[in-house]
Amino acid sequence: MIIKINRVITLSILAILLLSGTLSFFAFHNVYAKEPEGIKVPIIMYHSVLNSNNGKYVISPAKLEDDLKYIKDNGYTTITMTDLIAYVEGGKPLPAKPIILTFDDGFYNNYYYAVPLLQKYNMKAVISVVGKYTDDYSESNIVNINYSNLRWADINMLIPDGTIEFQSHSYNLHTTQGRNGAKKKLGESLTHYKEVLTNDVMKLQDEFQNNCYYTPNTFTYPFGAISKESDVILKELGFKATLSCTEGINYITRDPNCLFSLKRYNRSGLATTEKFFAKVEK
């Protein structure tokens, strides 16, 4: 009788230990399965900054300042694409909570409204310009915060300050008829697509060199339109990173491939700062 009781107790203890070990294994496994490897880097996508609400993705200067206050108060440090590339390729340290602020299209109002606010909070941002727009407004010399784009003279004024890093948003792939941004057309040969993409992006690279003695290292996809061949071609052309319009967080490792098709959160001017960043941080 005593032997049977001891056997039952022993089996019970073994069962408890086995169950405990199994649960511990699954708990350990789940923690590491849910969290991808790498440093979390959110990237925010802004466009136009205006007091008048002329569209969903137009943000007011006051709301932009609320965003910058939130970023500062919550321990984030703004970095540039070059900082991110330097970490991946050379191990340059990143801050504890890095974040990248991007402005697409190169509107003049970014210079007028966003730059002073970034300087006020000692922050950096990335502006991706459309070369054709910059050429047009450089030629006309029109300056209007409601609709005009940065001129080469404006870009040259901003580069030495270090607040703004400039990147490529294509030369003229926003307005090419029959093509969705930088995306390959249906039925288009790879040879022709590569030629079109190369001619466009290298035209803007050449213009940056000729006008600013500067070379962008990142390509920002117009409309986020991308084909499976796009990143491969841009790598061959010397770009170190590309920015998409897909929403989500980025996990940055030392693998250079992690720098391509980086995700961004498109900042709607309709959402409050708290509501927008709740989505970013969930």
N, C-alpha and C positions, 0 to 999 in steps of 0.2 A: 504493500500500500504506500509506504513512504517512498519507495523507488519510483512508483507511478507518479506521485505528486511532484517529486524532484524532476522527473522527466518532463512533466507538463510545464513546470516553472522554467526549466532550461529552454524548452521550445518557444515559450512565450517571450523570454528575454531575447532569444535569437531573432524571433519575428519582429520584435520592436526595433532591434538594432538594424536589421535588414531594411525595414520600412523607413527608419530614420535616415539611413545612408542613401536609400533611393530618393527620398524627398530632398535631401541635401544636394544630391547630384543634379536633380531636375531644377532646383532653385538656382544652383551655380550655373547650370547650362543656360537657363532662361535669361539670367542677368546678362550674360555675354552674347546670347543670341539676339537679343532685342537691340543692343547698342552697337552699331557698326564701328569699326576701327577708324581712327583718325581724329583730327581736330574739327570741331563743329564751327563752320563759318557761314553765317547767314549773309545773303547779298540782297540788298533792297534796290528796286528799280523805280526811279522817279522819271518824270518827263518834264512838263512845263510847270513853272512856278509863277502864279499870277494871283492877284487879289480877286479878280473876277472869275467866277466859276464857269468856264467855257467847255467843260468836258469832264468825264468820269476820272480821267487820270491827270487832271490839273490839280495841283495842290497849292494852297495859299501859303504865303510866307509865314504867317502865324502858326499854321499847322505844321509846317516844316520845322519851325523852331521848337514846337512841342515835341516833335520826333527827336530832335537833337538833344533836348533836355532829358528825354526818356533814355536815350542811348547813354548819355553821360551818367545819369543817376543810377542806372542798372549795371554799371561796371564794364560797359563795352569800350573798346578802343578801335577807332576807324583805321583801316589799312588800305593800301592801294593794291592793284593787281600785281605790280612789280614786287611788292612785299610778299605777296602770296607765292609768286613764282620763285622768289629767292629762298623761301622756306623749303619748297619742294625740291629745288635743284641744288641748293647749297647748304641747307640746314640753318639759315638765318632764323633766329628765334621769333616766334609770334607772341603777341600779348595774350594774357589769360583768356579774354573773351573778344576775339577779333570779329569785326563786322565790316562789310564793304558797302558803301553808298554809291550807286551808279545813277547817272542822268543820261537818258538816251536822246539823241537827235541834235544836241548842241544848240539849244535855244539861247538867244541872247539874254532872256530873263533869268537863266541860270547864273550868269555873270552878275546881273543887276541885283537879284534877290538872294540867291543861294550862297554865293561866295562870301559876302559879308557875314552871314550867319555861321558858316563853317569856320571862318576866321575868329569869330567871337567865341566859339566853343573849342577852338584849337583842334579842328577835325579836318580830315581829308576826304576827297571824293573823286570819282572817275566820271569824266564826260566823254561819251562816244559820239563823234561828229559824223555827219553825212557830208562827204567832200563836195558834192555838187552844190549843196545849199551854202556851204562856206564860200565856195568860189563865186556864186551868184551875188551874195551879200557883200563880199569883198569888192566886187566889181561895181555894184550900185552904191556901195557905202551907206546903205540905209540902216538905221539903228532904230528899232521899235520893239519895246519890251513885249508887246502883244503878239507879235508874229515873226520877227526876224531871227536869223541865226547868227552864231558867232562868225566874225570875220577872222582872217589870218592875223590881222593886227591885234585882235582881242586875245587870240590863242597865244601869241607871242608875249603879250603882257602878263598872262596868267602862268605860263610855264615856269619862270624863275622863282615865283613865290612858293611853289610846292604844295599849295592847298589842293590844286586840281591836277590830276593825271589824265592825259588825253589818250583815247583809244579809237579804233576804227569801227565805224558803223556802216561801212561800204562807201564807195564813191557815189554810185547812183542806182543801187539795187532796190530803192524804195519806190521807184517810179518806172521801172522797166516793164513795158507792156507784155502781157502774156506770161509773166514769171512771178511767182510768189516769193519775194525777197531773194535770198540766196539759194533757194531750193531748185533742184534739178527738175526740168519740165518732164512731163509724162512722154515717154518715147524718145527723149533726147539722148544722144550718144554721150558716153562718158567723156570722150575726147572733146566734144563741143562744150559740154558743161564745164569741164576743167578750164578750157580756154576762156570762157565768159567770166567765170569766177576769178581766175587769175588776172585777167586784164583789168577788171573792176577794182579789186582790192589792192593790186600793185600800183594802180594809178594814184590812189589815195596815199599809199606808202611813199611814193615818189614826191607827191605834193607836200607831205609833212617834212620830208627831207629838204626839199627846195625852199620851203617857206619858213621852216622852224629849226632845221638841223636836228630833227627829232624823229624817232621811229617807234610807232605803236607796237606793243608786243601781244595785244589781245584783240580778237575780232568779236564784235557784238552782232549777233544775227538779226537782220531786219525782220520785224514781226515774229521773231523766233522761228522762222521757217528754215528747216534744215533737212538735208538728205543724208543717207548713210555714208556717202562719199565726202561730204563737206569737210568734216574735221580732218580727214586724212589729207585732203588737198591743202588745207590751211596750215597743217603741220609742215608739209613739204615746202610751203612758202615762207616758213620761218616764224609763224605765230606760236607763242608758247601757251596760249589759253584761248578759250571761246566762251561767250556768255549766251545762254539760251533765255527763253521766256517761260520755261517750265518751272512751276512753283515747287519749292522744297528746300530742305537744308542740305548743305554740302559737308562731306566728311573728307578732310584733306589729309593725305598721307604723303610719303616721299616718292610715290609713283607718279611720274609726269602725266600719265593718262587721266588722273583725277582732275586735271585742270581744264579738261575739254567738256563742252556742253554743261557748264556750271549752271546750277539752278538759281533762280531769283524770285523774290516776292514782289509782285507788281503793286505799287502803292496807289490805291484809290484815294482820291481826295474826299470821298464821301464818308469814309470810316474815321472814327476817332483814333488818336494815337494809341490809346490803351487797347482798343478792339483790334487794331491792325497788328500790334506786337504780340497780342495774345495768340494770334495765328502763327506768327513767326516762332514763338517760343514753346509751342505745345509739343 
